[in-house]
Amino acid sequence: MNWLKQLNLLRPRPTSFALCLVVAALFTTAMATPSAAAPAKDTQLAGKHCTVVVEPVKSGETASRVTSQTCSDAGTAAVSRSGRTLLMTWYEHAGYGGDSTDVYGDYGPCDADGYVLSTGLWRYSISSFITYNSCDGQQAVLNDGQSAVYYYGFGTPNVGARANDNIGWFKVWDAL
């Protein structure tokens, strides 16, 4: 008798075949959907560059309303700049590095009343910022909602240890 037939190696066993099918199905599923196992990123911070458009603070409100928000990996988020004024750019790292968000105003440059900008999910990410269009006064209110740090001028390459990754909202205005 043929020794291979004696060992019964040429005829697959039903349990071995079923086990191979299960392993193959799991492998195929894992390879077909790699993002299913990865944790979902927050949509606001998923892109390398975001754009937010706000209105000035209206009577009876505490912050400027966000009218639109977009993010992209391409370095510039798509936004219609028609009639909008760049107010501020937030950066993830000191020295204006890392991911960023541009904040535009729907109603022109900063004036004495200015804009109040909630940082949303950026509240734990801002390490530097630049302001534009007469927004030379900045009050950064920390995440505790009470403490504040004041900045003047247009470029802040390092917000300092107290405010780093700890800014809940900004008030920006024309200080001059």
Sequence and secondary structure as in RCSB ss.txt:
>XXXX:A:sequence
MNWLKQLNLLRPRPTSFALCLVVAALFTTAMATPSAAAPAKDTQLAGKHCTVVVEPVKSGETASRVTSQTCSDAG
TAAVSRSGRTLLMTWYEHAGYGGDSTDVYGDYGPCDADGYVLSTGLWRYSISSFITYNSCDGQQAVLNDGQSAVY
YYGFGTPNVGARANDNIGWFKVWDAL
>XXXX:A:secstr
  HHHHHT SS  HHHHHHHHHHHHHHHHHHH HHHHS    HHHHSSEEEEEE    TT SS  EEEEEEESSS
S     TT EEEEEEEEETTTEEEEEEEEETT S  SS EEEE GGGGGT SEEEE TT  EEEEEETTSS EEE
EESSEES   TTTTT EEEEEEE   
